[in-house]
Amino acid sequence: MTTRKAPRRTAERILENTLALFNRFGEPGVSTNAIAAELSISPGNLYYHFPAKDDLVNTLYNQYEQALNPVLAAAGDVSNVDDAWFFLHSLVEVNWQYRFVFRNLNELLSRNRQLENSVQETIQRLTDSMRTLLLSLQRQGALAPPPVGWAPVATCLVVMLVYWLSYEYVQSPRTALEEHNAQNAALRGAAHVLGLLAPYTVPSQQAHLARLVEGYMQQGNTERSAG
C-alpha cells in the first residue's frame, strides 16, 4: 500500500514560489498580487500568512542565514588551496540561491530596517569567517601573512562575495541571473574570490592556485558563451 505524501503547507509554497519570482525578476518587480496569482491563491490567503511584502523578504533572508551556517562553520577546517576553493564555491552557491538579495541590496536596505540589521550581522559573520579561513591557511603553511595583517584581505573577500552578483548582472542584465547560469556564475565568482589569495600564497602553492583559477574561469566563461 502506497502512503501518500502530505501536501506542503501553504506558507512553504508561498516562500518557495516567492523566492523563484524574486530571483528571476527582482524583488521590486514582483507584487504580492503576482505572487498570489502564481500560486493560484487569493491575495487574502497570502496576507494571512505574510501580512506584508517585507515579511516575505525577511523570512527568505532568515532562510539564507540558516543556509550559510554550515558553510561558515567550516572556515577553520580549510588547510590548503583546494579546501579554500571548495569553501568559497559553497559560499557563492548559497548567495546564488538567494541572489535577489544581492541584486537589489541597496534598495532593500533603504526601506527595511529589520533587513538592514540582519545584513550588517551577516557581513560581520562573513568577515569573521574569512579571517578564520585566512588564519587557518596561514597555520597550515599555505599563506604568508601580509605586513598589514589579514583584516583588509578579509574585507576584500567579503566585498567580492557580496557584490559579485551585481557585477554579473551589469554584464548581462537580461540573462545573468537566470537559473541556467547558476553553475558558470558560481565558477567565475569563486575563481575571482580565490584569486585574491594569490599575493599571499606560498611559492609551493602558487602554481596550483593559478591552475585552479585559470581552469575554473575558462570553464565558467565557456559555459557563459555557450549559454
Protein Blocks (a to p, Z undefined) as FASTA:
>chain_A
ZZddddddfklmmmmmmmmmmmmnopklpcfklmmmmnopafklmmmmmmbfklmmmmmm
mmmmmmmmmmmmmmmmpcbfklmmmmmmmmmmmmmmmmmmmmmmmmmmmmomklmmmmmm
mmmmmmmmmmmmmmmmmmnopaccdfkojmlmmmmmmmmmmmmmmmmmmmmmmlmmgmkl
mmmmmmmmmmmmmmmmmmmpcfklmmmmmmmmmmmmmmmmmmmmmZZ
